[in-house]
Amino acid sequence: MSALIAGHMLMASTSALYALYRVLRPYRVGIYGPSLVGKTTLDQYLTVPGDIEPIPLHFRTSHPRASTSTGFQEPNATRKRIRFKKDKTPVITTDLAGDHMFRNLWVDDMFSRNTELVIYMVDHRAMTSPQFAADAAAGLTYLVDNIIKKEVSKKISRKAKKASKSYTPRLFCLMINKMDIWWDPQAQQLWQYGLQKEHPIVAPFRESLKRLRRAGIRAEIKAISSQHGINVEKSLTELLQSL
């Protein structure tokens, strides 16, 4: 009996120490993707949960030009806490714009912060707009090229270049936003059986996901609605707990 109690005390102590470690060293999460997919909305939701008002087009995320390696002024990463059931998981993320001119910022952020979880966010336009699907697929290809070192961007900081040599994310996630718009019985069935990759919304991104898996990088697919908070905390908590 005393051994059992000691075992429970040891487990509780280990859990408490790990929780303290994560308070001091939050998970480093990188959230990237095309314009208007909901990255800033997700950033705001993680900061203060609740329904988020749609962000007007003229307020969409942008970055001023600067004499840096990327050519733009990079925003600071900010700390959040994801609350799900009894879990409170600290994370650090950066709100980065999605226009193609800012893609170097994604890579610089990913490498220089040594992000553990890389999230690439898209939305329902992957099924309804060929132009968006092509642009989003190109953005993911660019990101994957950098992750697997096929072609590392030259327009990143010296710190990022140095970090890139040994960088590998612990987990990648294709995060499909605005599920309040596109979720249907087909999606419900495919997600239920773990066949997310078979949904038409994933089609433009399948080859990049295969490339990640061939490189030994685990790639997951999740569905959320950042504006309405649907499945946000659950998905992120599951991803972080699987690291």
N, C-alpha and C positions, 0 to 999 in steps of 0.2 A: 504493500500500500504506500509506504513512504517513498519507494522508487517511482511509483506512478505519479505521486504528488510532485516529486522533484522534477520529473519529466515535463509535467504541465507547466511548472514554474519556469523551467528552462525555455520551453517553447514560447511562453508569454514574454519572457525577457528578450528573447531573440527577435520576436515580432515588434516589440516596443523599440528596440535598438534600430531595427530596419526602418520603422516609421520615422524615427528621429533623423536617421541618415537621409531619408527622402525629403524631410522638411529642410534640411541643410543643403541637399543636392537634389533639387526637383528634376523630374524627367525632362529631357530636352526634346521638344517636339517641333518639327518643321512643317508648316502648312503652306502649300504652294498650289498653283493652278491658274487657269485663265481668268480674265476679267469677268466680274459680275456673277461668279458662281456662288458667292456667299462666304468668302474667307473673312472679310471684315465683320460680317454679321456673326459668324462663329466666334471670332475674337471678342466681340461685344457680349455675346451670350455667355462665354466662359468667364468673362469679367463680372457680369451681373446677370444671372439666369432670369429668364422670363421672356415673353413675347417681345421680339425686336421689331421696331418700325422699319419698313423698307427704306433703304438708303437711296436718296435721290442720285441720279446719274452724275450731276455736277459735283457731288460730294464723294465720288468713288475714290479709292485709294490711289495716290500718286506720290512720287518722290522728286524733290527738287534736284537739279543738276549740281554736281560738285566735282572738284578736282581730286577724285578718288579713283582707285583702280577700276571700279565698276562704272564710274561716270555719274553716279547718283549718290545723294546723301542717304545713308542707311539708317532706318529707325532702330531704336533700342528694343531688345527683347523684353517682354514683361511677364511677370509671375501671375499665375492663376491657380485656383484650386477646384478640381473636379469633384463634385459631391454626388455619390451614387449609393443609395441605401446607407450603410454605416461607414462606407469608405470615403475618405477625403484625400485625394491624390494631388499633390503639388506638381505643376508643370510650368515650363517657361516656353513661350511662343513669341514669334515676331509677325506683325501684320504687314505683309508685303503685297504690292500691287501685282496684277496679272498680265498687263500688256507685255508683248514680246520683248520690248526694249528693256524690261526690268528682269528678264530671266536670269541675267548674271547675278542679280541680287539673291535669287533663290539659292543658287549654287554657293555663293559666298557665305550666306547664312548657314546652309547645310554643313559645309565643311568647317567653317570657323567655329561654330558652336558644337560641332561633333554630335549632331542630332541623332538620338537613339531611334525615334519613330519618325518616319517621313510619310506625310500625308499629301496625296495629290487629289485635289478636289475638282469635281466636274458637276454638271447638272443635267436636267432633262433635254437640253438642246443637243446632246450627243445623239438623240434619236430624231430630232425635228429639224435640225439645221446642219446641212452638209458642211457649210463653212465653219461653224463652230466645232463640229466633230473633227475636221481636218486640223484646225488650229490647236485644239486641245490635245489631239494625238501627237502633233509635232512638239508641243510643250513637254509632254511626257517622254517622248523619245529623247529630247534634249536632256532632260533630267536624268533619265536612265543611262544615257551615254556618259554622263559625268559620274554617276554612281559606280558603274562597272569599269570606269577608266578607259572606255573606248576613245573618248575625246573630252578632255578636261578643258573647260573654258580658260582662256588666257586673260580675260578681263575680270579677274578676281584679286583680292588682296594677297599680299605675301603670306600672311598667316593662313589664309584658306588654301593656298597652293601647297604649303608645307603640310597642312593637315590632310589634304586630299590623298597623299601617298599611302596613308594607312587607314583611310576611312572606309567603313562598311556599316550601313545602318543595321540595327538589330531587327527591324521590322519595317515593311512598307505597306501602306494601305491606299487603295483607290477608294476615296470617299465620295459617294454619289449623293449630292445634296438635293434639297427640294423634293423629298419623297412624298410630300403632301400633294404634289402635282402629278408625278409619274407612277407612283406605286399602284399596282393592279393585282388581280388574282394570279397572274402568271408570275409576277415578282414574289408574291407571298409563297407560292409553291416552290419556286426555285431556291429561295432563301431558306425555306424550311428543310430542304434536302441538301443544303450546302452546294448548290449548283449555280451560284450567283453569276459565274462567268458565262453561262449560257444565255443570260438575258440580253436582248438587243442593245440595251444601253451601254453594255460593257464592250460590245463588238469593236469599236475603234481602238480600244486599249489592250486587246488580248495579246498582241505580239509583244508589246513592251512588258506586260506581266510575265509572259513566258521567258523573256530575256532575263528578267530579274531572278526567276526561279532557276534558270540554267546557271546563273552566277552564284547560286547557293543562298539567295536572299529570299526570305519568306515574304510572300505577298498576299494580303487579305483584301477583301472587298466588303465595304460597309455602306449602309444607306441611312441617311439622317435628314432632318429638316432643321437647319440652324436657326431659321427665323422663328419657328414655333417650338423649338426645343424637343422635337420628336427624336427619340433614340440617341440623343447626343451623349449624355453622360454614360449611358449603358455601353455604347459602342466604344468610346474612348477608354473607359475603365477596363473593358474586356481586352482591348489592344495592349494597354499598359501592363496589365496583370500577366499577359502572355509573354512579355519580354524575358 
